[in-house]
Amino acid sequence: MFTTVTNQELIRAAIEAMGRSYSPYSHFQVGAALLARSGKIYQGCNIENAAYTPTNCAERTAFFAAVSQGEREFEAICIVGGKEGRLESYTAPCGVCRQVMMEFCNPEKFRIILAVGEEEGQWKEYRLEELLPLGFGPENLA
């Protein structure tokens, strides 16, 4: 299915998700909006934990929500973040999140949008293969 969701719509959904961040330790709020091939948008926020290790990133929260609902094909994700929720710089996915993306996405086609606002010029777009070159995925185990 071809979706017609715009980058601005994904950015707005990511900013909304960022508002639900649970980040009492770092105060660095992150939101993600994941676009499934079905056209549905799944939101995620970072969820911190006093023990640190159980903390979950916004991107993985969105992926896990989508997969738990039966989605397996994805087109794009938008990520926003900043200290106290201020969008002052681009927030890229960590290595663990990039690996989760590799599990479910075509690295040549999956788009990663990093945004600091909704206006033209306030976002950068990458393909997963650019952020995870020589990635290891399911096809490596086939």
Phi and psi restraints in degrees (value plus and minus 20) as a CYANA .aco file:
   2 PHE   PHI    -114.0   -74.0
   2 PHE   PSI     105.9   145.9
   3 THR   PHI    -119.9   -79.9
   3 THR   PSI     135.9   175.9
   4 THR   PHI    -138.1   -98.1
   4 THR   PSI       5.2    45.2
   5 VAL   PHI     -92.5   -52.5
   5 VAL   PSI     111.2   151.2
   6 THR   PHI    -107.4   -67.4
   6 THR   PSI     142.6   182.6
   7 ASN   PHI     -78.6   -38.6
   7 ASN   PSI     -59.3   -19.3
   8 GLN   PHI     -82.3   -42.3
   8 GLN   PSI     -59.0   -19.0
   9 GLU   PHI     -84.2   -44.2
   9 GLU   PSI     -61.4   -21.4
  10 LEU   PHI     -85.7   -45.7
  10 LEU   PSI     -60.9   -20.9
  11 ILE   PHI     -81.9   -41.9
  11 ILE   PSI     -66.4   -26.4
  12 ARG   PHI     -79.5   -39.5
  12 ARG   PSI     -61.9   -21.9
  13 ALA   PHI     -86.0   -46.0
  13 ALA   PSI     -57.2   -17.2
  14 ALA   PHI     -88.5   -48.5
  14 ALA   PSI     -61.0   -21.0
  15 ILE   PHI     -83.5   -43.5
  15 ILE   PSI     -61.9   -21.9
  16 GLU   PHI     -80.4   -40.4
  16 GLU   PSI     -64.6   -24.6
  17 ALA   PHI     -84.1   -44.1
  17 ALA   PSI     -56.5   -16.5
  18 MET   PHI     -78.8   -38.8
  18 MET   PSI     -52.2   -12.2
  19 GLY   PHI     -85.4   -45.4
  19 GLY   PSI     -35.4     4.6
  20 ARG   PHI    -120.3   -80.3
  20 ARG   PSI     -13.9    26.1
  21 SER   PHI     -75.2   -35.2
  21 SER   PSI     120.0   160.0
  22 TYR   PHI    -130.6   -90.6
  22 TYR   PSI      74.5   114.5
  23 SER   PHI    -156.1  -116.1
  23 SER   PSI      40.4    80.4
  24 PRO   PHI     -92.2   -52.2
  24 PRO   PSI     -31.5     8.5
  25 TYR   PHI    -120.0   -80.0
  25 TYR   PSI     -71.6   -31.6
  26 SER   PHI    -107.5   -67.5
  26 SER   PSI     -44.7    -4.7
  27 HIS   PHI      41.5    81.5
  27 HIS   PSI      -3.1    36.9
  28 PHE   PHI    -120.9   -80.9
  28 PHE   PSI      84.8   124.8
  29 GLN   PHI    -108.7   -68.7
  29 GLN   PSI     116.1   156.1
  30 VAL   PHI    -151.7  -111.7
  30 VAL   PSI     119.5   159.5
  31 GLY   PHI    -149.4  -109.4
  31 GLY   PSI     128.6   168.6
  32 ALA   PHI    -156.7  -116.7
  32 ALA   PSI     126.4   166.4
  33 ALA   PHI    -149.5  -109.5
  33 ALA   PSI      95.9   135.9
  34 LEU   PHI    -124.8   -84.8
  34 LEU   PSI     103.3   143.3
  35 LEU   PHI    -115.5   -75.5
  35 LEU   PSI      94.8   134.8
  36 ALA   PHI    -102.7   -62.7
  36 ALA   PSI     137.1   177.1
  37 ARG   PHI     -79.6   -39.6
  37 ARG   PSI     -46.5    -6.5
  38 SER   PHI     -87.1   -47.1
  38 SER   PSI     -34.4     5.6
  39 GLY   PHI      79.2   119.2
  39 GLY   PSI     -29.2    10.8
  40 LYS   PHI     -99.4   -59.4
  40 LYS   PSI     123.1   163.1
  41 ILE   PHI    -125.3   -85.3
  41 ILE   PSI     108.5   148.5
  42 TYR   PHI    -129.7   -89.7
  42 TYR   PSI     108.6   148.6
  43 GLN   PHI    -119.4   -79.4
  43 GLN   PSI     133.5   173.5
  44 GLY   PHI    -168.5  -128.5
  44 GLY   PSI     132.2   172.2
  45 CYS   PHI    -153.1  -113.1
  45 CYS   PSI     141.5   181.5
  46 ASN   PHI     -94.7   -54.7
  46 ASN   PSI     122.8   162.8
  47 ILE   PHI    -150.1  -110.1
  47 ILE   PSI      86.0   126.0
  48 GLU   PHI    -105.0   -65.0
  48 GLU   PSI     146.7   186.7
  49 ASN   PHI    -163.5  -123.5
  49 ASN   PSI     123.4   163.4
  50 ALA   PHI     -77.9   -37.9
  50 ALA   PSI     -47.3    -7.3
  51 ALA   PHI    -104.7   -64.7
  51 ALA   PSI     -18.7    21.3
  52 TYR   PHI      44.2    84.2
  52 TYR   PSI     -76.2   -36.2
  53 THR   PHI     -76.2   -36.2
  53 THR   PSI     -59.4   -19.4
  54 PRO   PHI     -93.7   -53.7
  54 PRO   PSI     -21.8    18.2
  55 THR   PHI     -77.7   -37.7
  55 THR   PSI     124.1   164.1
  56 ASN   PHI    -144.3  -104.3
  56 ASN   PSI     115.1   155.1
  57 CYS   PHI     -94.7   -54.7
  57 CYS   PSI     137.4   177.4
  58 ALA   PHI     -79.9   -39.9
  58 ALA   PSI     -60.4   -20.4
  59 GLU   PHI     -83.6   -43.6
  59 GLU   PSI     -66.1   -26.1
  60 ARG   PHI     -88.2   -48.2
  60 ARG   PSI     -55.6   -15.6
  61 THR   PHI     -78.3   -38.3
  61 THR   PSI     -64.5   -24.5
  62 ALA   PHI     -84.7   -44.7
  62 ALA   PSI     -66.1   -26.1
  63 PHE   PHI     -81.7   -41.7
  63 PHE   PSI     -65.3   -25.3
  64 PHE   PHI     -86.0   -46.0
  64 PHE   PSI     -56.5   -16.5
  65 ALA   PHI     -82.9   -42.9
  65 ALA   PSI     -65.1   -25.1
  66 ALA   PHI     -85.4   -45.4
  66 ALA   PSI     -67.6   -27.6
  67 VAL   PHI     -84.6   -44.6
  67 VAL   PSI     -57.2   -17.2
  68 SER   PHI     -86.5   -46.5
  68 SER   PSI     -37.8     2.2
  69 GLN   PHI    -117.9   -77.9
  69 GLN   PSI     -12.8    27.2
  70 GLY   PHI      77.8   117.8
  70 GLY   PSI     -21.6    18.4
  71 GLU   PHI     -95.1   -55.1
  71 GLU   PSI     122.5   162.5
  72 ARG   PHI    -157.5  -117.5
  72 ARG   PSI     -26.0    14.0
  73 GLU   PHI    -145.2  -105.2
  73 GLU   PSI     111.0   151.0
  74 PHE   PHI    -154.1  -114.1
  74 PHE   PSI     130.0   170.0
  75 GLU   PHI    -128.1   -88.1
  75 GLU   PSI     -58.6   -18.6
  76 ALA   PHI    -181.6  -141.6
  76 ALA   PSI     140.6   180.6
  77 ILE   PHI    -159.8  -119.8
  77 ILE   PSI     121.9   161.9
  78 CYS   PHI    -132.8   -92.8
  78 CYS   PSI     117.3   157.3
  79 ILE   PHI    -147.4  -107.4
  79 ILE   PSI     110.6   150.6
  80 VAL   PHI    -151.4  -111.4
  80 VAL   PSI     133.5   173.5
  81 GLY   PHI    -194.7  -154.7
  81 GLY   PSI     142.0   182.0
  82 GLY   PHI     154.5   194.5
  82 GLY   PSI     138.6   178.6
  83 LYS   PHI     -79.3   -39.3
  83 LYS   PSI     108.0   148.0
  84 GLU   PHI      36.8    76.8
  84 GLU   PSI       2.8    42.8
  85 GLY   PHI      60.4   100.4
  85 GLY   PSI      -8.5    31.5
  86 ARG   PHI    -106.6   -66.6
  86 ARG   PSI     104.6   144.6
  87 LEU   PHI    -106.8   -66.8
  87 LEU   PSI      67.5   107.5
  88 GLU   PHI    -130.8   -90.8
  88 GLU   PSI     -40.3    -0.3
  89 SER   PHI    -170.1  -130.1
  89 SER   PSI     143.9   183.9
  90 TYR   PHI     -92.1   -52.1
  90 TYR   PSI     120.6   160.6
  91 THR   PHI    -134.7   -94.7
  91 THR   PSI      87.4   127.4
  92 ALA   PHI    -108.8   -68.8
  92 ALA   PSI     134.3   174.3
  93 PRO   PHI     -89.7   -49.7
  93 PRO   PSI     125.1   165.1
  94 CYS   PHI     -91.4   -51.4
  94 CYS   PSI     153.4   193.4
  95 GLY   PHI     -83.0   -43.0
  95 GLY   PSI     -58.4   -18.4
  96 VAL   PHI     -84.6   -44.6
  96 VAL   PSI     -62.8   -22.8
  97 CYS   PHI     -85.0   -45.0
  97 CYS   PSI     -58.4   -18.4
  98 ARG   PHI     -82.1   -42.1
  98 ARG   PSI     -58.2   -18.2
  99 GLN   PHI     -87.2   -47.2
  99 GLN   PSI     -58.8   -18.8
 100 VAL   PHI     -83.1   -43.1
 100 VAL   PSI     -60.8   -20.8
 101 MET   PHI     -80.1   -40.1
 101 MET   PSI     -60.7   -20.7
 102 MET   PHI     -81.0   -41.0
 102 MET   PSI     -51.9   -11.9
 103 GLU   PHI     -84.4   -44.4
 103 GLU   PSI     -54.7   -14.7
 104 PHE   PHI    -136.4   -96.4
 104 PHE   PSI     -26.3    13.7
 105 CYS   PHI    -145.8  -105.8
 105 CYS   PSI     131.0   171.0
 106 ASN   PHI     -96.8   -56.8
 106 ASN   PSI      94.3   134.3
 107 PRO   PHI     -83.8   -43.8
 107 PRO   PSI     -42.6    -2.6
 108 GLU   PHI     -98.9   -58.9
 108 GLU   PSI     -42.0    -2.0
 109 LYS   PHI    -135.6   -95.6
 109 LYS   PSI     -47.8    -7.8
 110 PHE   PHI     -85.7   -45.7
 110 PHE   PSI     106.2   146.2
 111 ARG   PHI    -116.9   -76.9
 111 ARG   PSI     115.7   155.7
 112 ILE   PHI    -138.1   -98.1
 112 ILE   PSI      96.1   136.1
 113 ILE   PHI    -127.3   -87.3
 113 ILE   PSI     100.9   140.9
 114 LEU   PHI    -126.9   -86.9
 114 LEU   PSI     106.4   146.4
 115 ALA   PHI    -152.0  -112.0
 115 ALA   PSI     131.2   171.2
 116 VAL   PHI    -141.5  -101.5
 116 VAL   PSI     -17.0    23.0
 117 GLY   PHI     157.5   197.5
 117 GLY   PSI     156.3   196.3
 118 GLU   PHI    -111.9   -71.9
 118 GLU   PSI     -35.9     4.1
 119 GLU   PHI     -97.7   -57.7
 119 GLU   PSI     133.3   173.3
 120 GLU   PHI     -70.7   -30.7
 120 GLU   PSI     119.5   159.5
 121 GLY   PHI      65.9   105.9
 121 GLY   PSI     -23.9    16.1
 122 GLN   PHI    -124.6   -84.6
 122 GLN   PSI      -4.3    35.7
 123 TRP   PHI    -165.3  -125.3
 123 TRP   PSI     136.6   176.6
 124 LYS   PHI    -143.7  -103.7
 124 LYS   PSI     124.0   164.0
 125 GLU   PHI    -143.2  -103.2
 125 GLU   PSI     114.8   154.8
 126 TYR   PHI    -150.2  -110.2
 126 TYR   PSI     141.4   181.4
 127 ARG   PHI    -116.2   -76.2
 127 ARG   PSI     131.1   171.1
 128 LEU   PHI     -75.3   -35.3
 128 LEU   PSI     -58.8   -18.8
 129 GLU   PHI     -82.3   -42.3
 129 GLU   PSI     -44.2    -4.2
 130 GLU   PHI     -93.6   -53.6
 130 GLU   PSI     -55.2   -15.2
 131 LEU   PHI    -112.7   -72.7
 131 LEU   PSI     -33.2     6.8
 132 LEU   PHI    -160.3  -120.3
 132 LEU   PSI      49.9    89.9
 133 PRO   PHI     -85.6   -45.6
 133 PRO   PSI     125.0   165.0
 134 LEU   PHI      36.0    76.0
 134 LEU   PSI      17.6    57.6
 135 GLY   PHI     -83.1   -43.1
 135 GLY   PSI     132.9   172.9
 136 PHE   PHI    -124.3   -84.3
 136 PHE   PSI     102.0   142.0
 137 GLY   PHI    -157.9  -117.9
 137 GLY   PSI    -193.6  -153.6
 138 PRO   PHI     -74.2   -34.2
 138 PRO   PSI     -55.4   -15.4
 139 GLU   PHI     -84.6   -44.6
 139 GLU   PSI     -44.1    -4.1
 140 ASN   PHI     -89.7   -49.7
 140 ASN   PSI     -39.6     0.4
 141 LEU   PHI    -120.2   -80.2
 141 LEU   PSI     -22.3    17.7
